[in-house]
Amino acid sequence: MEGKQKKVGKIFRPEISEEKMGRNPFLASLEVRVRPIRSGYVPDGEMMVDNYVDLEVDTYFKMFDKAEQRVVMAGLSFRALQVWTWAMYTIESGKDYLWVNVVRVMEECGMKSIKTYKAAIAELCRYGYFAPCVGHKNVFWINPAVAFKGNRAKAFPENVVKKIVIE
């Protein structure tokens, strides 16, 4: 075997040399659309000038990587994973709830039975991905500790915990 190995549980993980990997083949067709936004000022000689950073234009959905969530997700049924994936692509930016178009999700996920759909939703609720929204049919809260589309600090300022840096 090439290189050093690190034991991970009962399995040895090989040391991965990024220099030997070559270029990611998906990068050949990747286009990251950005727009510049002003992020403050920076010194330029004796004066301050606008500083710009590139902000990605396309929306994205963040999954928060806690080991226990990985274990739970790995145990989800195929249909629950399908509904969760469908939700990731459907939820509106900045929202912590989702209206599920039952007919659409069943069609797009190839479900023939409403019982299959309901079982997937029940499983997502049981494991803390969804919670039913009282008073609204087919509307579910999304657990922002697991995933969120947008900025959680902006959406939930009352939940922000400031990290104190001691120098």
Secondary structure as UniProt FT lines:
FT   STRAND          5..8
FT   TURN            9..10
FT   STRAND          11..14
FT   HELIX           18..21
FT   HELIX           25..29
FT   STRAND          34..44
FT   TURN            45..46
FT   STRAND          47..56
FT   STRAND          62..63
FT   HELIX           67..74
FT   HELIX           78..90
FT   TURN            93..94
FT   STRAND          97..99
FT   HELIX           102..108
FT   TURN            109..110
FT   HELIX           114..126
FT   TURN            127..128
FT   STRAND          130..132
FT   TURN            134..135
FT   TURN            137..138
FT   STRAND          139..142
FT   TURN            144..146
FT   STRAND          147..148
FT   HELIX           152..155
FT   HELIX           157..159
//
